[in-house]
Amino acid sequence: MKIPKRLQPLVDDGMIDEVLVQLMSGKEAQVYVVRCGEEVRCAKVFKEAKQRSFKQAVQYQEGRKERNSRRSRAMAKKPVTVRKSRSKHG
């Protein structure tokens, strides 16, 4: 198999002897089966941020998603005033 551009430095440094096959390709990375000496391993190659184009990427990266549409609109507006929470202690 032709060596992927992003794995070439690892081959040049002797960390990978051979790229056997591409195992899978996903939203943010590709996984290859590689040979390192006697061992067969996987190498995960992350795509550049510009190439990661999938639905709702911002929400995926931030790790938060609000189901309540009213709350999500409020979060998007970033209100200037903040309510003071009432203390239970008086």
Beta strands, then each sheet from edge to edge (+ up, - down):
strand 1: 18-25
strand 2: 29-36
strand 3: 39-46
sheet 1: 1+ 2- 3+
end
